Amino acid sequence: MTKVNELRDMADEQIRLVWKDAAEGLFRLRIQSQTEKLAAPTEIRKFRRTIARCQTILSQRGTLVPATPSAAEGTDGSAQHEKHAKKHRASGRAKLRSVTKGRVSTRRDFKKRTQSGT
């Protein structure tokens, strides 16, 4: 496993190789954990943290590649996501909250009226 300072001194391609090795090691450990008991269960955490460090450093540099190729290319997947996000922005959360609060208050009023016998 590599330390943060060592990763920061590396080039982007070297960091991607460390990331790939850590991902493969994590995969092997997960498979091994399903089939037998691990000798050192803390290795899973170390691999996960190494992957996170690599992703963090690459994103800080602005060279992190998106996880899905469709999002990078701007194909139908990203278009659908944008359409979905635009739909929710148009509706507005405050509007939804006021409707929800109205429903709760009417339920309470109904419950009070029925319990009091009026």
C-alpha positions in Angstrom: 0.0 0.0 0.0 1.2 3.5 -0.7 1.0 6.6 1.4 -0.7 9.8 0.4 2.5 11.8 -0.1 3.9 9.0 -2.3 0.7 9.1 -4.5 0.9 12.9 -4.8 4.4 12.7 -6.2 3.4 10.1 -8.9 2.2 10.8 -12.4 -1.4 10.3 -13.3 -0.7 7.0 -15.1 1.2 5.6 -12.1 -1.7 6.5 -9.8 -4.1 4.8 -12.2 -2.0 1.7 -12.1 -2.0 1.7 -8.3 -5.8 2.2 -8.4 -6.2 -0.7 -10.8 -3.9 -3.0 -8.7 -5.9 -2.1 -5.5 -9.2 -2.7 -7.3 -8.0 -6.1 -8.4 -6.7 -6.9 -4.9 -10.0 -5.9 -3.4 -11.9 -8.1 -5.8 -9.7 -11.1 -4.9 -10.2 -10.5 -1.2 -13.9 -10.2 -1.6 -14.1 -13.4 -3.5 -11.8 -15.1 -0.9 -14.0 -13.8 1.9 -17.0 -15.5 0.4 -15.3 -18.8 0.0 -13.1 -19.0 3.1 -12.0 -17.0 6.1 -9.5 -14.2 5.5 -6.2 -14.2 7.2 -6.2 -10.4 7.5 -9.6 -8.9 7.2 -8.2 -5.4 7.6 -6.7 -5.7 4.1 -10.1 -5.0 2.6 -10.2 -1.6 4.4 -6.6 -0.8 3.2 -7.5 -1.5 -0.4 -10.7 0.5 -0.2 -8.8 3.5 1.3 -6.1 3.2 -1.4 -8.7 3.4 -4.1 -10.3 6.4 -2.4 -7.0 8.2 -2.2 -6.2 7.6 -5.8 -9.7 8.9 -6.8 -9.3 11.9 -4.6 -5.9 12.9 -5.9 -7.0 12.4 -9.6 -10.2 14.4 -9.0 -8.2 17.2 -7.3 -6.0 17.3 -10.4 -9.0 17.3 -12.6 -8.0 14.1 -14.4 -10.4 11.6 -12.9 -12.2 9.6 -15.6 -15.9 9.1 -15.0 -16.9 5.6 -13.9 -19.3 5.0 -16.8 -18.2 5.4 -20.4 -21.7 6.6 -21.4 -21.4 9.6 -19.1 -18.1 10.6 -20.6 -19.3 10.3 -24.2 -22.6 12.1 -23.5 -24.8 9.3 -25.0 -28.4 8.5 -24.0 -27.5 7.8 -20.4 -26.5 11.3 -19.6 -29.3 12.8 -21.7 -31.8 10.8 -19.6 -30.2 11.9 -16.4 -30.3 15.5 -17.4 -34.0 15.2 -18.4 -34.7 13.6 -15.0 -32.8 16.3 -13.1 -34.5 19.1 -15.0 -37.9 17.6 -14.3 -37.2 17.6 -10.5 -35.8 21.1 -10.6 -39.0 22.4 -12.2 -41.2 20.8 -9.5 -39.3 22.4 -6.7 -38.7 20.9 -3.2 -40.5 23.7 -1.3 -43.6 23.1 -3.2 -43.5 19.4 -2.3 -42.8 20.1 1.3 -45.8 22.4 1.6 -48.1 19.8 0.2 -46.7 17.2 2.6 -47.1 19.5 5.6 -50.7 20.2 4.5 -51.5 16.5 4.4 -50.0 15.9 7.9 -52.0 18.8 9.4 -55.3 17.5 7.9 -54.6 14.0 9.2 -54.0 15.5 12.7 -57.2 17.5 12.5 -59.1 14.5 11.4 -57.6 12.4 14.2 -58.5 15.1 16.8 -62.0 15.4 15.5 -62.6 11.7 15.6 -61.1 11.2 19.0 -63.0 14.0 20.6 -66.3 12.7 19.2 -67.2 15.9 17.3 
